[in-house]
């Protein structure tokens, strides 16, 4: 594994105070360098099986001892990408004291994001606009390629930039080979265009009574997020820069002495949408804060967030639902023969068309004075999205470009969260002297209590056309007394027929909640003026409550609706720290 990274950053900031205005501006310039290998299957993969193996002894384990493999495949190289990107940001903001009880914050931030690219341009991408159906290979019913019919195996692939620069040829395996030259160049070096964005910011603070004890605050801001490098790292392993030949029924003494496997479509590849956009969020809030007597403070805030151009990764080479259903009822040909882009299996393309929205009420209270300090926060919120992560795929047969079919609660959505913290410096025996004071005084106890509602999970079922959402038959989703031996009502769900999509929604089941009580007790002993010894004891999940994980959600498997995992378990630890 190779992955040395260098970040070179330069920044400068300037503040100008003039009357009621405090103006700040600054700039940040980043140059990132990361050299990372493709982590291909260059060490090879072996499979031992008696089925179809002409060299078998009749026992797979004996075959392994003798080296008689059923299949062996190995990547012909492990390409290295010398990844680079540039990033420039600048900002200007004005803190304006409009009146004694009103302040405004006005500003904007400029972003320049270049996509991550390789110096040697040794990456490739699948671009649907470059795919020519008239040049497609022919796929047999068994999923293999018919070489007698011709066609271009690299149909739809495009290389980065203008090809491999002359000074980079030595860094790329087989850089001048006919195979690599057969794939056209011309894609942007990072496979999507650089972005120039401006994000406005606004905020205010208002003291309605002029007593410095009540504040009404609100604001709005846009925030852009550069696409992570993981989008392009795997493009090193896209043909023609790597090949993984496979042999059958050979011996490890000479793996290539086995029979070459039939010509098959390329394995799963990743791709990047040439029209990829930079993701951004719009955050906004409005809240009231109030200082109360005896060191208490309370706050109530509405918080919202809209995410746009979020990244997901569906298989754009997914056969249509109609094709899968017809195949399940008829010839039962290989799925690869049904795919729209012939010669490829899955094409997991990063698309930037997903959205999300978050709306929440956030309550907070704190006691900030005295021996006992407390905080308590409660959030009541909802997060809806059509993708919970940038690697999310779609159900078998679903249109990969119809993200609305996946719209629902995010997998990380927790509707209710309560967290309390407490810290108590024991006042008892505080002034006790001698050995008793050394041992008994100065103890401090603190803790964190957390409660959150359960995650939202989706019920699926295995069908003849693949795993996909199940049917919802009506009735209550959860059992009357849900527990580990039965959480989901099995009568409410069934496998969807092959003739249509399932009727259950995304996140239709709410999983178990989480409750944690963590405590800590500590004391510092002064050995000398300069030497201190600190003792600390911590208990996590102190009451050892069984916090159940999500239930099994595949309706066609045994144990559907039951829970077999819990965590975290109770953990107790002790520590001593010597300061000198």
N, C-alpha and C positions, 0 to 999 in steps of 0.2 A: 504494500500500500504506500502510495506516494502522495503527499499533500502539503508541501511547504507553502506557507502563505506570508506575504509581505503587504502591509498596509502603509502607504505613505500619505500623510495628511498634513495640510497647512491651513491655518485659520487665523483670522484677525477680526477684532471687534472694536467698535468705536461708540462712545456714549457722549451725547451732547445735551446738556441741560440748559434750557432757555425759558425763563419765566415759569409758566405752569406746564411746560412740556419737557419730557425726558425722552429724547430720541436715541434709539439704539440701532445700529446697523452692523453687519458683519458678512464675512464670506468664508466658505469652507471648500477646499479643493482636495479631492481624494484620487489617488492612483492605487489600484489594487492589482497584485500579482499573485497568482496561485498556479502551481504546477501539479497537476493531478493525473494519475493514470486512469484508464477506463475501467480497470478492475474486471476485465473480461474473464471468460472461462479458459484462461491460458494454461491452467494446470490439468485440464481435462476432466471428463465425467464418465464414469464406468457404470454399466448396469449388467448384472448377472441374473440370468433367468433360463429356465429349462425350456420355456415355450419358444419355439421357432429357432432355437440355437442348434445348429448342425454339429457343434463340437461338444455338446453337453454330456456330462457323465450321468445325468439323471437327477443330480442334486446340485442346487445353485451354490451352496456353500463349498462343495468340492470343486465346482467350476471356478470359484473365486480363488481357491488355493492353487489351482493349476494355471490361473490366468486366462481361462477361456471365457471371454466376455460375450454378452449378447449384443450390446452396443457400446461404442466408444466415440466421444466427440471432444474436440479440443479447438479453441480459438487459435488462429495462426499467428496472433501477436497480441500484445497488451499496449495499445496506443497511449501516448502521453499527450495531454493538452497543456499548452502553456497559456493559461487563461489570463485575460487582462480586462479591466474596465476603468473608465473615468467617470467621475461624478463631481458636479459643481453645485453648490447651494449658496444662496445669499438671502439676506432678510433685512427688513426695515420695520421698526415698530415705534409707535409714539404713545407713551403713557401721558395722558392729558388730564390734569386736575381741573375739570371744568368748574367745579364749585367745591365748597368745603365738604359737602356730603355726596359728591358725585365724581367718579373717575371713569375715564374711558381708555380702552386699550385698542388701538387701531394698527393694523400691520399686514404684511404679506411676505410670503417666502417664495423664492424662485428655485426651481429644481432643473438641473440638466442630468438626465440619466442616459448613459450609453449602455447598450446590452453587453453582456459578457461575451467575449470572443476569444479565439485562439490565434496566436501569432502565426502558426503554420497553416491556418485555414483547413485543418485536418478533421473537419466535422461535416456531416451531411444531414439533410432534413427531407422529410416527405412533404411535398407541396401539392395538394389536390389539383391546383390549376395546371401543373406540369404533367399530370397523368393523361396519357393518350389511350383511350380504349382500343384503338385500332392496332396499337403496339403491344397489347396485353398478352401475357402468356396464357396457355390453356391449362385449366385445372381439372384433373380427373375426379371422378366421384369419390375415389379413396383419399383425395386431398393432395396428391402429388402432382407435379408439373409434367405435362406431356412434352418432352423435348423435341419430338418430331414435328410439332406445330409451330416452332419458332417463337418469336416474341422477345420483348426486352425485359429481363428480370429486374432492371433498375428503373423501370418505368415510374415516373413521379418523383424520383430522388433528385436532389440538387445539392451541389457542394457550395461551401461558404466562399464569399468573396470572388476574386478572379483566379482562384486556384492556389496552389502551394507556391509561395514566393521562392525565388531561386536560393536565397540565403537560409531557407528553412527545409530544403529537401532532405538534408541529412538527419532531420528530426523525425521524419515520417517513413514508416516501413513501406516499401514498394511504392514510393512516391511517384515514380515515372511509369508505373505499370500500365498496361493497356486497360486493365479492369478499372482502375481509378480514373483514367482519362476518359473512359466511356460515359462517366456521369457528368452532366453539364454543370458549369459554374454559374455564378450570377446572383446567388442569394445574398442578402445582407450578412455581414460577417457574424453577427449574433442572431441572425434569422428573423429579426424584427427591427423596426426603425428606432432610432434614438428619440428621446422625448424632451420637450421643453415645456415646463408647467409652472403656473403661478397659483399659489394657494393663499387666499385671503384669510385674515383672522380678525375677530372682533370680540371684545369683552367689556363688561361694565361692572361697577360696584356702587351701590346706592345705599346711603344711610338715611332711611325715611324719617327718623325722629331726631337725628342730630345728636344722639347721646353716645355714639360709638359702641353701642351694645347690640344693635340690630343691623344686619346687612342683607341686601337683596343683590344677588350676583347672577350673571348670565353671560353666555358667550356662544360663539360659533367659530368653527375652524375647519379648514380642509387640509388633509395630510396625504401626501403621495408616498408610495412604497415601491422601491426598486425591486424588480423581479429577482428572486434569489438565483444563485449560480447553479443550483441543482437542475434548473430547467435545461441547461446546455451541457452539463458534464457528461451525461449519458450519450450525447450525440457523437461522441468519439467512437461508440460501438455500433454505429449505423453503417451498413454497407455503403460504399465499397471499401471502407477503411478497415474492415475486419471481416473475416470469413471463418465459419465454424463447420468444417467437414465432419461427417459422421461415417463410421465403419461398423459393420455387423459381422458377428460370428468369426472373430479373430482371436489372437493370443497376444498377451501383453509384451511378449518378446519382440513382436513386430506389429504394433497396432494397425499400421496402414496396410498390413498384409490381409486384413479382413476385406470383406466385400463392401464396396462403397454403397451407402444407402441411396435409395431412389431420390431423385431431385425433388426437393420439397420447397414450399414457400418459406420466405425468411421468417425467423421467429419474431416474437413480440419486439417492436421497436417503439421508441418515444419520438415524438415530433413536436414542433412548435408552430403555432398559427402565425403565418407571415404578417397578419394584421393584429398581432397581440398589442394590447393597450396596457398602460401602467395603472395598477390598482390604486384607488384612493378611497378615503373615508371622509364623511362629513359629520363632525361631532358638534352637538349643541346641548346646552343645559340651562336650567333656570332654577335657582334655589334661594332659600331664606335661612340665615344663620342668626342665632340669638345667644348672647351671653347671659347666664343666670347667676343668682347668688351662690356662694359657697363653692366657687370654682367649677360650676356646671356649665356645659355648652351643648346646644342642640342645633341640628341642621336637617332640613328637608329639601331634597333636590330631585327634579326631573331630569333624566339624562337620556339622550337619544343618539343613535349612531346609524348612518347609512353607509354600507359598503358597496362600491361600484367597480366593475371590471375585475372582480375577483377571479382567481385562476382555478380551473378544474381540469380533469384529464380523462375525458371519455374515450372509448374506442371508436374512432370515426370509421373503422372498417367493420363495424358490427352489421351482420345480416339483418334485414328487416324482419319485423315480427311475422309478416305474412309469409316470407320465405322460410323462416324457421318452422312455423306451424305446418306449412305444406310439406316440408321435408320430414317432420316428425310423423306425419300421417302416411307418407309415401315411401320414397326410395331410401330415406335415412342415409344420405350422402354425407361426406365430411363437411363440417362447418366451413372449412377453408374454400370449398367449391361454391359456397353461397355468398361469399364476401364481395362487396362491390369493387374493391381494388385488388385485382388478381395478382398473385405472386407474393402477397403479404398475408400474414396472420393478423394479430392485433396491431393496430396503429394507435397508440395512446397519445393523443395530441393535447398539448396545453392550450386551452382556450381561455380567453379573458372576458367572458360574457356573463359571469355569475354575479348575483346581487345578495345583499343581506340587509336586515334591519333589526335594530335593538331599541327597545323602549323600556325604561325602568324607573321605578320610584326608589330612591335611596334615602334612608333615614339614619341619622347618626347622633349619638349622645356621648358625652365624655365628662368625667370628673378629673380635673387636672391639678388639684391641690390637696395637700394633706398626706398622711401616711398611706391612705387607701386611694389608689388611682384606678379609674374604670373607663372602659370604652364599650359601646354597644352599637352595632350597625345591623341594619336589616335592609335587604334588597328584594323587591318584588319586580320581576322583569320577564321579558320574553324575547327570544332571539329566533328569527325565522330566516331561512336561507335556502338556496337551491344547490349549495355545496358547502360542506363543513370543513373541507380541506382541499389543498391544491392537487391531491392525487385521486380525488373521487371519480369513480366511473359511473356508468348508468346500468340499469337492469338489462338482462339479455333481451334483445328484440326491441328495446326502446330506441327512439330516434336520438342519436348522440347530440344533435343540435337543438333538441327541445328540452331545455333545462327545467322548464316549468313542471315536468313530470316528477322532478325530485324536490319540489318546494315543500318545506315543512319545518318543524322545529330542528334546530341545529343539534348535532350529537353532543355538544358541550353545553347546551341550554339547561340551566337549573333555575326554575321559576322563583324559588324562595331560598334565600340564604341569610342566616343569622349568625353573627360572630360577636362574641364578648371576650374582652381581655380584662385582666385584673392583676393588680400588683399591690401587695400589702407589706409594708415595712413594720414588723411587729414592734409595738411600743413597749411591750412588757419587759421588765428587767433591763431597760435601756441604760440605766445609771448604775447597775450593779457592778461592783469592782471585784478584783481578784480572779481566782480560777472560775468561780461561778459566772462572773460577767464575761470572761473569755469564752466560755462554752455556751452559755444560755442567751446572751444578748446579741442583738444585731442581725437576727435572721430575717430573711425576706422570702415571701411566698408569692408566686405568680402563676397564672394559668391562662389557657385559651379554650373556650368552648365554641364548638362549631356545629351548626345544623344546616343541612341543605337538602332540598327535595331531590328526587331521583332523576336520572337521565331519561331521555325519550328514545326508544328503540323501535325498529321497524321489523315487522313479522314477514318472513319470506318462506318460500317452499321450493324444493327441488322438483323440476318438471322435466319432461323429455326435451325441452328446448333450453334448459338451463335454470339456474337459480334466479328467482324473481319474486316480487311481492305476492303475498297470499291473498285470498279472498277474505273479506270481512263479512260474516254471516249475520251480524246484528247481536244485540244483547250487550251485557257488561263485558268489558275487555279483561278486567281483573277478577279473580275469584273473590268470594265473599270475605274470606280470611286469608289473604295471600301470605305465603311463607316460602321457605326454601324448597319444600316438597311440591309446591304448586303455586305459581304466581299469576300466570296468564290463564284465562278461561279457555280451555281447548275447544269448547263448543262454539266459540265465537269466530274461529278461523278454519280455513280449509285450503288445500292446494288449489291454485287457479287452474282452470282447464287450458289446454293448448290452443283453444280457439280465440282467446282474448286475454287482456291484461288483468291482473288481480285488482280487486276493489279496495284493499286496505290502504290507508294513507301512510305517508312518511311519519315516523315517530308516533304511531298510534298507541303505544304502550308506555306507561311511566314506570320506570324501575324503582328499586328500593331507595330510601333516603339514606343519608349519612349523618351520624352523630359521633362527635369526638370530644373527649375531655382530656386535655393535656395539662399537667402540673409541673412546677419546678420549685425547688427549695434550695436556697444558697446562703452562704455566709462567708465573710472574709475575715481571716485571722491575721492580726498584725504581729509578726514574730519579732521584727525590729522595725526601726523607723523606715528602712529601705526594703525590707523583705516582707512580702505579703503572701499568704497562702489562701487560695479561694477553693472552697468546697461547693459542689453543686450536684443535686440529685434531680433527675428528670424522669417523668412518667408520661408516655404517649399512649393514648387510648387507655387511660388509667383504669377504667371500669371494665375493660376487655369486652366491650360491646361487640357483638357479631354484626359487622356492617356488610351486608350481602351485596355482591356484584350484580350485574344485569342478568336477567334470566335467559335461558336458551330460547332463541327466536325462530328457529327453522322448524316449521310445522311438520315436516316429513321425517324428522329424526326422532329417535327415542329420547325421552326426557324433555320434550318440548314444554316450555313454560316453567321448568324447574331451575333451581339455582344450586350451583356446585362450588362456588368460590366466595370467599370472604376476605376482608382485609381493610385496613392494616391491623395486625395483631398487637396486643399490648407489648410495649417495649420499655424497659427500665434501664437507665444508665446512670453511672456515677462518674464524677470527674474531680480531679485535683489540678489546680493551676498555681504554679509558683512564680511570683513576680519578684525580680531582684535587680 
